[in-house]
Amino acid sequence: MMINRRQALKAGGSLAAAATLPSAAFAQSMFAPKPGAWRTFQTVTRLEIAKPGGAAQAWIPLPAVHEPDWFRPEGSAWTTNAQTAEVKRDAKYGAEFLHVTWADGEAAPVVEVTSKFATRDRAIDFAKPAKATALSDSDRKLYTSGTALIPVDGIVKETSDKITAGATDDLDKARRIYEWVVDNTSRNAKTRGCGIGDIASMLKSGNLTGKCADLNALYVGLARAAGLPARDVYGVRVAPSKFGYKSLGAGSEVITKAQHCRAEVYLSAFGWLPIDPADVRKVVLEEPPANLALTDAKVVDARKALFGAWEMNWLAYNVAHDIVLPGAKGPALEFLMYPQAETAAAGRLDCLDPDAFAYKITSKELTA
């Protein structure tokens, strides 16, 4: 059994709000996240290869977003019967993941990864613009360039130009694109996982439905095509919403299927602006009693808040696209927010079928 202690975590802490339903006091609260006290969470990902079929390997995403105002990774530790276990880092975007490899003949490959992080809510005060730290030339190029599934030319550019025609500044452009995505898309409950984010196909077909990796990728692509640096942020929900929105939080301490990506756009007067048009559409579809109108008060509050604010009951893994997993036989990943694995016999396993894979992710809030 291999045990890594170089980044070991203290085992203390108690099960808290992550598994607790919001109190009735919050049931009618307006959705309005604001920076406040920091909260500390711990997640545990236990991954097993149900049918080894020869040599096997796995890649487990780790929290790698470092933002002093709202997200601080505090280390990961793991136990495994693998031959090797090593933290790897994507050179282009800085995504981090644990890469483990098992020997041919290992009957029950298993790895358990524990990660700890601190976070607090975000909100931009639009009444107080301030000169933001300028992006480097390399970052500006990175976050305005296309990816395999998020092109910034062709129909994406044509659509973006129509949406932003007449816009007076970058804030106006960013808001117009946000409102357009909210008005013209919808969440599709039948979409597997979080979707794939093939935005050119969405626009060409006119089928602007999907989940967060589709709808927020659409925002990112349209923003980049308009010359605005933008990026997806991939992660997982870890706790219920303190504002009483059942659709915008984890329903229990088991968060195996609670993955969620968000989006950011860079504005000269505010820096990276948090947004999430996909969650507005999630509120429309899922918030009780479901299938709400855009004029419903719950939707109106969420729509207003999610241009400039995030409730941070959520873990941020990375902002990476087109990731080539070291040692992998399968294709590059458009994004990494699910555990991945391959076996010699079966190739790449289905990360959207955790029960057959198998893996389980749990979370809890830690107290001092």
N, C-alpha and C positions, 0 to 999 in steps of 0.2 A: 504494500500500500504506500503510495507516494503522497507525502504531506508537505505543502509549501507554506513556510512561515515568514518569508521575507516581507510579505504584505499582510500578515496575519491581523485579524480583527478581534477585538474584545468580544467575548460571547455574551456580555450582559445585555440588558434591555428587556422590555416587556411587551407583550402583545397589546397594541393600542388601537388607534383609530382605523388602521388599515382593514380591520375585520369588523368594524363597528358601523352600523348604519347611522347616517346623520340624524341628529336630534330633531324633534318637531320644531324647535326654535328656529331652525334654518329652513324649514319647509317652504316658506314664502319669501325667502331672502332674494333680493336682486343679485344676479350673477355679476359680481364686481370685484375681481381679485386685486389686491393691493400689496406691495411689499410690506412684510412684517417680520415676525419671528422666524428664525430658521428651524426647520424640522429635519430630523435624521431618520433614515430608513435603512432597512437591510433586506436584500433579496437573496433567495437561495434557488439556484437552478440545478436540479438533479437530472442528469441525462444518462440513459441506458440504451444500449443497442439491443433491441429485442431479438433480432435474428442476425448474429454477427457475420456469418458467411465469409470467413477469412479475415485478413487484416482489415482494421477499421480505423477511422480517424474522425474527429469532430472539431468544430469551431464554435465557441460560445462567446457572444458579444459581451463586452465589459463597458461600464460607464467611462466615457472618455471625453465628455464635454467639460471643459474647465471655464466657468464664467463666474468671476468673483461676486457679482451682484445677485446671482440666482442659482448656481449649481456648482457643487464641489464634490468630486469623487473622493472617497476616503479609503480606498484600497480594496483589494479582492484577495481571497484565499481559496484554496481548493484541496480536495482529497480525491485520489483516483488510483485505479490499478493499471493505468496506462504505462507504456514504456517511456513515453516522453510527455511533458506538459510544459508549454512555454507561452508567455505572453508575446503576441506579435502585434505590430503596428503598421497600418496602411500608410505608405509614404506620402501619398497625395493629399489625403484628408485627415489623417491622424486617428482613424478608427482603430480601436484596440479590441482584441479577442484572444481567448485562450485556445491554443491549438494543441490537441492531445492526439496521440497515436497509440493504438493497441497492437500487440503482436498477433500474428496469425495463430489461431488456436486458443486465444483468450475466450473462455466460455461465456463470461458475463461482463462485457465492457461497461464500466460505469465511471462517471465523474460528477462531483458535486462542487459547485462554485458558489461562494458566498461573497456578495459585494455590499459595501456600505457607502452611503452618500448623504450629503446634506443639501437642502434646497429650500427656497422660499418663493412666494408668488412674485410675478412680474407685472408691472403696469407702467406705461409711458404717459407722462403728463404733457399733453399736446399744448397746454397753455404756457409751457416753459421750455421752448426750444433752446438748445445749447449746441455749440459747435462740437460735433462728434469727432472722436479720433478717426482720422482718415484711414481708409483701407489702403494697404500696400498695393502696388501695381499688380503683383502676382495674385493677391486675393481677389482683387476686382476682376481680373481676367478669369480666375477660377469660377467665381460665382455669377458671371454673366455668360459663361460658355455652355454649350449644349452637352448632354450626356447621351448614352445609347437610346434611352426612351424619352428624353426631354430635349428635343431639338429646339433651336431658337430661330430657325429660318422657316421658309415655306408657309404652310397654313398657320403655324403658331405665330410667326411674325405678322402675317396678314391680320389675324384676329386681334393680336395685341395692338397693332396700329389703329384699328377701328375703335377699340375700347378706350384708348388713351388720346385720341384725336382732340386737340384743344386743351389738353391738360396744361396747367400753369407751372407746375413744379413736380418734384419727385414724390412729395406727399400726395398730391392730387392724383398722379398716375397710380400710386400704390393703392389708394382708396378706391379708385374706379375699377381696378382689376379685382379687388376684393369683393366689391358689391356685385360685379358681373358674375363672378364665380358663384356667389351665394344665390343670385337670382336665376342662374341658368343651369345649375347642376342639381343632382339629387343623389341621396345615398341609396345604394342598392343592397338590400339585406342578403341577397343571394351571392354576392361577390365573395370569393374565397379569400380568407385572411384579410389583409388590408388592401388588396388589389395589387396591380403591378406598375401603374403610372405610365402607361403608353399613351402620352397625351396627343400625339399627332393622329393616332388611330381614333381616339375619342373625337377629335375635332372633325376628321374626315367623315366619320360615320354619323356624326350628329348625336351619338349616344353618350351624353355627358353624365353618366351615372357611374357609381363605384363606391369606394370607401376612401379612407384618408390618404393612402398612397397614390390614389388616382386624383382626387380632388385637390389636395394640397400640392401635388406635383404639377397639376394644371396651373395653379397660381404661380408657382415658381417659374415654370417655363414662360408664361405670359409676361411675368415681371422681367425676367432676363432678356426676353426679346424686346422689351421696352427700354433696355439699357440699365435696369435697376439690379444691382447685386441681390440675389435671393438664394435661399437654400432650404432644403428639407432637413428636419431634425428628427431622427428616428429613436423611438423609445418604447416605454410600456407604462401603463397606468398602475399605480401602486396603492391607492387608497380611495375611499369614497370622496365625492365632492362635498366640501363643507357648506356649500350653498344649497344643498338639497337636490341638485340635478342628478338623478339616477343614471342618466345616459353619459355623464361626463366624469365617471369615476369607476374604480374597481368595485365589483359587487361583493367580494370576499377576499380573504388572504391568499386564495389561489388565483394567480394572475397569468396562468399559462396562455390564455387566449386574449389577454388585455393589451396587446401591442397597439401602439398608436404613434403616428408621425405627425409632426406639426411643421409650420413654415415660418421663416423669418425673411424680412426684406430690409436692406440697408438704406437709410435715409440720411442725408448730409446733416440735418439738424438734430437727429435723434439717435443715430447709430442703428444697431440691429433692432428692428421692430418686431415683436412677437405677434403672429396672427394665426388664425385657424378657421378658415371658411368651412373645412370639412366637418368640424364639430358643430357649426351652426346647423348644417344639414343633418347631423346626427340627432340634435335636439328636435328638429322638425319631425324626423321619422320615429324616434324611440322614446322621447320624453312623455311620460304618462299624461293624458290617455292615448298618446301616439297620433301620428299623422296630423301634426299641428299646422295651422296656417302661419305664414310668415308674419302675420299681424298679431299672433298670440304673444302675450306679455313675456312668456318664458323665452320665446324665440327672439323677440325684440331686445331683451336684456343681453342674451348671449351674443347676438349679432353686434351690438354696440361694443361689448367688452372684448370680443375676440379679434378686433382690429386694434391691437396695442396692449393686450394683456393675456397672461396665461395663469391659470390656477396650477400650482406646481405639486399636485398629487400624482407626480409623473417622473419617471426616470429618463434621462436623456443619454442615449448611447453614443451617437455619432451623427455626422452630416455627410456621410460618404455615399458615393455612387460607383457603379462599375468596378466592384471589388473582386480582385483575383485572389482566391483563398490559397495560401501556400500549400503545396502538396496535393491540391485537389485535382481529380480527373474530370469533374463536371465543369460546367460553364461558369463564367464570371457572374456575380450577383449584382442586380441593379441597386440593391440596398441590403444592409445587414441589421435586422432587428429580431430575427428568429435564430435559435440554435440551428446549426447545420451539421450534417454528418454524411459519411460515405462508407460503404463496405465494398470489399473486393467482388462479392457476388452480386449485390444489388445496385451498386453505383450510388448516386446521390439520393438520400432518403427524403421523403416528403415532409418538409418542416411544418406544413400546415395540418398534419395529422399527428399531433403529439402523442396520442394514445398508442398508436402503432409504432411510433418512432423508437423509443418512448422518452418523453421528458416532461417535467413538471416544474413550474416556477411559483414560488410563494414569496410574500412580502410581509413585513411588519414594521411598524414605527417604533423606534427606540426612544427611551426616555433616559435622562441623565441619572 
